[in-house]
Amino acid sequence: MPSTKRHKIQFPRNSQDLDQDEAHFDVFQNGTSRTIRFHDYDEIYKVPGLYEQLFYDRLKCCSHKKVCEILRTTVEQSHFNLTGLRVLDLGAGNGMVGEILKGIGISRIIGADIIPEAKDATERDRPGVYDEYYVTDFTALPQEEKEDLKSWSLDCLTCVAALGFGDIPKDAFIQAFNLLGAEGWVAFNIKETFLDNSDTSGFSKAIRELIFSEYLDLYHLERYRHRLSIEGEPLYYFAVAGRKNADIPPGIIGTE
């Protein structure tokens, strides 16, 4: 279980001009303070309980529950066996999503993240949640690891609060998507602006194309409050659930 120790956290006084991926906070430990960016997950995971206190207690994040819930309802409404799924949790972090997946009855869950601190935090706080946890870069996945992942016969992909902002690039997500077997289930979330045509970034273009493409059969698309900003304003995301129709060929999605 994650640490129940409470940490002293302070947000900057003037944060209105900060983008979501520039947000930061001060944490006080042993009489000293240090500044950590919200997306410096390696530093956050090193402190037991800090991630949960920051994002889920202070900022009221609900995405891990939301994405797992739409996966559950989508699969069950389609009259498929939820417990038999073999899930790849991409950007698994410290295991919060894996813990929810296990709680709704899924017995086979594989975690993956690019930073070793994420795996360390999972083993510290939620041991046994994942059947295996890979620390690897999905944009340059070694062939041996790719074959090892395929051996799990994956038929479901989850990715929560990790797409965009440079955390998980589109090529990594597509690699994970292509590891799924035919008609595998997919559930993830994205910032609401990524579906806005005014966002012309390559990542946004790729996500829009994927959601409405022949490669994904869309079952569920829902706008919801992801969490609060430092100022207490709601940040909205879309939760997406669907079913894979086919592998995505190289260079098809998100090209200019």
NORMO-V140244 format. One line per field, one symbol per residue. phi: phi as a letter, one per 20 degrees, with the letter a starting at -180 (. if undefined). burial: # if it has 16 or more other C-alpha atoms within 10 Angstrom, else .. Layout:
phi: ???
burial: ???
//
This chain:
phi: .ffefededceffdcfeefgedfbbdddclnccbecfgeefgffffdgnfgfffedefdlfcfffffffffgfffffemdeffefdedeemflenffgffgffeofddcdebbedffffgffffecfnfdfbcedadfebfggffffffffflfcbcdbdlcenlnfcfgffffgfgffffgmfecbbcbfgffeeffeeffffffffffgddfecefdbbcebefaefgenefddcdeccacfdafefgmeemee
burial: .#......#.............#####..........##.##.##..#########..###.##.#######.##......#..#################....##################.##..##..###..#..........#..#.###########..###############.##########.##.......#########...#####....#######.....#############....##..
//
